[in-house]
Amino acid sequence: MRRLLTCLFLAIVGLSVGQLAAQIVSYSQPMELPVFINPASVGNAGAIRFGAFYHNQWLNASSPYNTYGISFDRPFGVYYNHAIGGTLTNDAQGSNVIQYTALNIAYAYMFDLTYDFRIRLGLQAGAIMKSANYNKLVFPDMLNDELPVPNRLNYDNSHRFTYDIGFGAIGEYQMWEFGLTVDHIPEPKFDTRALAEYSRIPRKYSLYASMRINVFELYRFKTPLYIVPLLYTSYQARDISSFAVGTRALEVMAGLRVEYIGIFGALYYRNSIFYPKQSISASVGYAGDWFAISYGYNMGFMDKAFRGLEASEHEVTLGIKFPLKRRSGLASTFNKKKRMKYTKYSRKRAGASRTRRRR
């Protein structure tokens, strides 16, 4: 009963924030994309893992936003407490007019602080490329019907690169999981001019907590039914003094996921305090031992109106895992010739020692 009350408390805390607002987050299903959310989660599957996702934003708009991503991670080392992974994402705005392509390599290290408290630390570094295709833009003189041939001009496309660094930490205590992420630590920018200082990518701080509860834990032979509440918050700021409304974003998200025999359903509510916008997302899917797939749909609520279809988001995720080779322990890493040779038991020797003790 105490665990169920804790589960309800986490959900109520997120839903009772009030009339907040929200900027649109990158992912509608944060629990299905752990490697993209936090670099410390690299290797936490205990297997070789491949992941992919497709995210479509504002499907009914003439120039939607599309995001693609793939990931890879695996643990290594004697105890499998080291892990390495990588992510590749591409975000296309409009008809591929502007694209952001990011490649990151992540390393994570895991250690047990106590018997039931585990800590994971992760660091990722990579590069971001911003591409602009000006030939796909539409100008007013191109819409003039009096011209027999549209007045099209050819422009040189632009490609700019910058580096990026992120850090993450995860604490696992029994059924609890706590996460901290700091993205865009150097606040990367794509230009060295003075104006580019106001268009840099701001640093982002994220905190989240979840709890995995088995409702049938007291029943030994009953199929587990898991309830997983999630509370997520993030803050992102940019110093733009020339704008009346800043680009700060404080987001709060609360959700609940229910899983039974691998089939799950989840419902999330998102809001923020700086923008009059809210959203509700729902997802369904299957998460087995070596295969996972899910679909999420997000509906947006604008200020004083409902814009579900116009501000909708669609997201599909896919995950595949391959088991690692089982190890018998540290004995396999040492040379057998260098092991200490213990004296074999001898009944004659044991009898002689007992005779000496009697004397």
Summary of the structure (lengths in Angstrom):
residues: 359
radius of gyration: 26.9
end to end distance: 66.3
largest distance: 124.4
contacts: 1038
relative contact order: 0.16
helix: 16%
strand: 47%
